[in-house]
Amino acid sequence: MTAKDILTEIVKKAKASTALATDLKGMEKSFQFSTTEGSKFYVKISGGNIDLSDGEIQKPTAVVSGSDSTLETLFMGKLDPVKAFMSGQIKVSGDIFSAQKLTDIIKKAGK
Protein backbone atom coordinates (compact mmCIF):
# COMPACT_ATOMS: atom_id res chain seq x y z
CA MET A 1 0.00 0.00 0.00
CA THR A 2 1.30 3.47 -0.88
CA ALA A 3 0.89 6.81 0.84
CA LYS A 4 -1.59 7.81 -1.86
CA ASP A 5 -3.63 4.63 -1.27
CA ILE A 6 -3.89 5.41 2.43
CA LEU A 7 -4.77 9.05 1.78
CA THR A 8 -7.43 7.92 -0.71
CA GLU A 9 -9.13 5.91 2.04
CA ILE A 10 -8.86 8.83 4.48
CA VAL A 11 -10.43 11.22 1.95
CA LYS A 12 -13.30 8.75 1.42
CA LYS A 13 -13.90 8.65 5.18
CA ALA A 14 -13.69 12.45 5.41
CA LYS A 15 -16.30 12.83 2.66
CA ALA A 16 -18.65 10.51 4.54
CA SER A 17 -18.14 12.16 7.93
CA THR A 18 -20.76 14.63 9.06
CA ALA A 19 -18.46 15.54 11.96
CA LEU A 20 -15.79 16.74 9.53
CA ALA A 21 -18.24 18.73 7.42
CA THR A 22 -17.90 21.63 9.87
CA ASP A 23 -14.09 21.53 9.66
CA LEU A 24 -14.19 21.53 5.85
CA LYS A 25 -16.83 24.23 5.49
CA GLY A 26 -15.31 27.53 4.47
CA MET A 27 -11.85 26.07 3.77
CA GLU A 28 -10.40 26.90 0.39
CA LYS A 29 -7.03 25.14 0.46
CA SER A 30 -4.94 22.80 -1.65
CA PHE A 31 -2.06 20.60 -0.54
CA GLN A 32 0.54 19.18 -2.89
CA PHE A 33 2.27 15.93 -1.91
CA SER A 34 5.48 14.81 -3.57
CA THR A 35 7.32 11.60 -2.77
CA THR A 36 11.02 11.07 -3.28
CA GLU A 37 10.01 8.12 -5.47
CA GLY A 38 8.42 10.55 -7.94
CA SER A 39 4.73 10.22 -7.10
CA LYS A 40 2.78 13.49 -7.03
CA PHE A 41 -0.78 13.96 -5.84
CA TYR A 42 -2.80 16.65 -4.15
CA VAL A 43 -5.75 17.25 -1.86
CA LYS A 44 -8.11 20.11 -2.61
CA ILE A 45 -10.62 21.37 -0.06
CA SER A 46 -13.21 23.70 -1.52
CA GLY A 47 -16.88 24.43 -0.91
CA GLY A 48 -17.03 21.93 1.94
CA ASN A 49 -15.69 19.13 -0.28
CA ILE A 50 -12.39 17.29 -0.10
CA ASP A 51 -10.89 15.58 -3.14
CA LEU A 52 -7.67 13.75 -3.96
CA SER A 53 -6.17 13.84 -7.45
CA ASP A 54 -3.01 12.70 -9.21
CA GLY A 55 -0.49 15.19 -10.51
CA GLU A 56 0.25 18.75 -9.54
CA ILE A 57 -1.97 21.68 -8.66
CA GLN A 58 -1.15 25.30 -9.44
CA LYS A 59 -0.35 27.50 -6.43
CA PRO A 60 -0.93 25.01 -3.60
CA THR A 61 -1.47 26.35 -0.09
CA ALA A 62 1.33 24.06 1.12
CA VAL A 63 3.67 21.46 -0.33
CA VAL A 64 4.59 18.38 1.69
CA SER A 65 7.38 16.13 0.51
CA GLY A 66 9.12 13.04 1.81
CA SER A 67 9.58 9.37 1.06
CA ASP A 68 6.48 7.36 0.29
CA SER A 69 7.02 5.21 3.39
CA THR A 70 7.35 8.31 5.61
CA LEU A 71 4.15 9.85 4.23
CA GLU A 72 2.41 6.48 4.58
CA THR A 73 3.42 6.27 8.25
CA LEU A 74 2.36 9.88 8.75
CA PHE A 75 -1.08 9.32 7.19
CA MET A 76 -1.60 6.19 9.30
CA GLY A 77 -1.04 8.29 12.44
CA LYS A 78 2.08 6.39 13.45
CA LEU A 79 4.40 9.37 12.96
CA ASP A 80 4.02 12.75 14.64
CA PRO A 81 4.03 15.42 11.91
CA VAL A 82 5.94 17.96 14.00
CA LYS A 83 8.66 15.44 14.85
CA ALA A 84 8.82 14.34 11.21
CA PHE A 85 9.24 17.97 10.13
CA MET A 86 11.80 18.82 12.81
CA SER A 87 13.87 15.70 12.05
CA GLY A 88 13.83 16.40 8.30
CA GLN A 89 11.80 13.30 7.41
CA ILE A 90 9.27 15.55 5.67
CA LYS A 91 9.61 19.01 4.22
CA VAL A 92 6.79 21.53 4.25
CA SER A 93 6.74 24.76 2.30
CA GLY A 94 4.02 27.36 2.08
CA ASP A 95 1.37 27.80 4.76
CA ILE A 96 2.56 25.44 7.49
CA PHE A 97 -0.43 26.31 9.70
CA SER A 98 -2.86 25.13 7.02
CA ALA A 99 -0.80 21.96 6.67
CA GLN A 100 -1.28 21.43 10.41
CA LYS A 101 -5.05 21.88 9.94
CA LEU A 102 -4.96 19.20 7.23
CA THR A 103 -3.13 16.92 9.67
CA ASP A 104 -5.99 17.39 12.15
CA ILE A 105 -8.54 16.47 9.46
CA ILE A 106 -6.52 13.38 8.51
CA LYS A 107 -6.37 12.30 12.16
CA LYS A 108 -10.13 12.72 12.63
CA ALA A 109 -10.98 10.93 9.38
CA GLY A 110 -8.49 8.14 10.01
CA LYS A 111 -10.25 7.02 13.19
C-alpha positions in Angstrom: 0.0 0.0 0.0 1.3 3.5 -0.9 0.9 6.8 0.8 -1.6 7.8 -1.9 -3.6 4.6 -1.3 -3.9 5.4 2.4 -4.8 9.0 1.8 -7.4 7.9 -0.7 -9.1 5.9 2.0 -8.9 8.8 4.5 -10.4 11.2 1.9 -13.3 8.8 1.4 -13.9 8.7 5.2 -13.7 12.4 5.4 -16.3 12.8 2.7 -18.7 10.5 4.5 -18.1 12.2 7.9 -20.8 14.6 9.1 -18.5 15.5 12.0 -15.8 16.7 9.5 -18.2 18.7 7.4 -17.9 21.6 9.9 -14.1 21.5 9.7 -14.2 21.5 5.9 -16.8 24.2 5.5 -15.3 27.5 4.5 -11.9 26.1 3.8 -10.4 26.9 0.4 -7.0 25.1 0.5 -4.9 22.8 -1.7 -2.1 20.6 -0.5 0.5 19.2 -2.9 2.3 15.9 -1.9 5.5 14.8 -3.6 7.3 11.6 -2.8 11.0 11.1 -3.3 10.0 8.1 -5.5 8.4 10.6 -7.9 4.7 10.2 -7.1 2.8 13.5 -7.0 -0.8 14.0 -5.8 -2.8 16.7 -4.1 -5.7 17.2 -1.9 -8.1 20.1 -2.6 -10.6 21.4 -0.1 -13.2 23.7 -1.5 -16.9 24.4 -0.9 -17.0 21.9 1.9 -15.7 19.1 -0.3 -12.4 17.3 -0.1 -10.9 15.6 -3.1 -7.7 13.8 -4.0 -6.2 13.8 -7.5 -3.0 12.7 -9.2 -0.5 15.2 -10.5 0.3 18.8 -9.5 -2.0 21.7 -8.7 -1.1 25.3 -9.4 -0.3 27.5 -6.4 -0.9 25.0 -3.6 -1.5 26.3 -0.1 1.3 24.1 1.1 3.7 21.5 -0.3 4.6 18.4 1.7 7.4 16.1 0.5 9.1 13.0 1.8 9.6 9.4 1.1 6.5 7.4 0.3 7.0 5.2 3.4 7.3 8.3 5.6 4.2 9.8 4.2 2.4 6.5 4.6 3.4 6.3 8.3 2.4 9.9 8.8 -1.1 9.3 7.2 -1.6 6.2 9.3 -1.0 8.3 12.4 2.1 6.4 13.5 4.4 9.4 13.0 4.0 12.8 14.6 4.0 15.4 11.9 5.9 18.0 14.0 8.7 15.4 14.9 8.8 14.3 11.2 9.2 18.0 10.1 11.8 18.8 12.8 13.9 15.7 12.1 13.8 16.4 8.3 11.8 13.3 7.4 9.3 15.5 5.7 9.6 19.0 4.2 6.8 21.5 4.3 6.7 24.8 2.3 4.0 27.4 2.1 1.4 27.8 4.8 2.6 25.4 7.5 -0.4 26.3 9.7 -2.9 25.1 7.0 -0.8 22.0 6.7 -1.3 21.4 10.4 -5.0 21.9 9.9 -5.0 19.2 7.2 -3.1 16.9 9.7 -6.0 17.4 12.1 -8.5 16.5 9.5 -6.5 13.4 8.5 -6.4 12.3 12.2 -10.1 12.7 12.6 -11.0 10.9 9.4 -8.5 8.1 10.0 -10.2 7.0 13.2 
